[in-house]
Amino acid sequence: MKNKKLKKKSAVAQEKKDFFNRVYEVAKKIPYGKVTTYGDIAEACGIKSAARTVGWALNGCGPDIPAHRVVNRYGALTGKIHFGDPNLMEDLLRSEGIEFDKKGCVRLDKHLWIPKRSK
C-alpha cells in the first residue's frame, strides 16, 4: 500500500515537472515586443483550465524565461509582485515598445501573441 502511494506521488510530481517544462518552452517563444496570457499558455500546453498553474510555474522560473511577457486575460500585470521591484515588469515591457492603456493594462489589440498548441 505504501509503495502505491509513493508511485502515485512520484507520477504526480513528474506530471507537474512535465507541465512546467511545457510552460517554459512556450514562454521562451514569446516574441520581443509581444505578450501572451496565462490562459493562452495553458491552452497551448493542452490544459485550458490551468492558467493559475502557469502563473505558479512562471513564479519559480529562471532569468532565461521571459515571464514579464505574460499577463492576465485583460492585459493586467498581475505577475508584477514576483519581480522584486513592483515597476520592473512594466519597465521591461515598455523597453520592448509595449503600450499600455489608461488603466495600466497592456494594449492586447496591438501586442497579443497567441502560441500554437504543443503536441
N, C-alpha and C positions, 0 to 999 in steps of 0.2 A: 504493500500500500504506500509506504513512504517513498519507494522507488518511483511509483507512478506520479506522485506529486512533484518529485524532483524533475522528472522528464517533462511534465506539463509546464512547470515553471521555466525550465530551460527553453522549451519551444516558444513560449510567450516572449521571453527575453530576446530570442533570435528574431521573432516576427517584428518586435519593436525596433531592433537594430536594423533589420532589412528596410522597414518603412522609413526610418530616419535617413538611411543612406539614399533612398529614392528621393526623399525631400531635398537632400543636399545636392544631388545630381540635377534636379530640376532647377533649384535656386541658382546654381552655377551658370545656367543657360540664360538667365535674365539679362537682356542686353543693356549696355550702358545707356542711361537716359530713359529707361523704361522701368515700370514696376509691374508686379502681379499681386494677386491676393492670396491669402492663406487658403481660401476655398478653391481657387484655381489650381494651386499646387496640390491640394488634397485630391481633387478630381483627376489631375494628371497622374497621380500616383495610384489611382484606382479605388480610392475610398472617399467619395464625395462628401461624406459627413464628418471628415476628420480634420476640419480647419483648425480646431484648437490643438490637436496633436501636432500639426505642422508648426504652430507657434511654439509649442513646447520643444520641438526638435530644434528650431532656429535659436531658441534662447540659449542653448548649450553649444552652438556651433563655433567653429574657429574663424579666424580672420579671412580665410580663403573663400568663405561663403558670403555673398553679398546680401546678407539678411536685411540691410537697410532698404533694399528694393522690394520688400514685401510689406503690404499694407492691408487694412481690412477692406471689406467689400465696398465701403463708402469712400475709400481713399484716405482714411484717418490713420495717423501714425501711432497705432495702439502698441506697437513694439518698442517705442522710444525709451521706455523706462529701463530697458535692458542694455542700453548703450552707455551707461555711466553718466555721461553728460546729457541732460534732457534735450539739448538742442542739436546733438551730434547727428542723429538720424536725418533731421530736416536739413542740416548744413550739408551733409553728404549728398542728399538728393538734389538740393539747389545747385551744388557744384557740378552736377551732371546735366543741368539745364531743365530740371523738372519743375513745373509750375504748380502753384497752389491756388486754391480759390480763397474767397474772403473768410471762410470758416477754418482755414488751415488744412484743408484736405487736398491731396494730390488731384490734379485735373486728369481723371481717368479717361476722359474723352480724348485726351492728347497722348497720354503716356502709358496706357494699359497694354501689357503684353500677355497674351494667353498661351500658356505652354501646351504642347501636344501631349496627349495621354501616352504614358510609357507602356511598354509591352509587358 
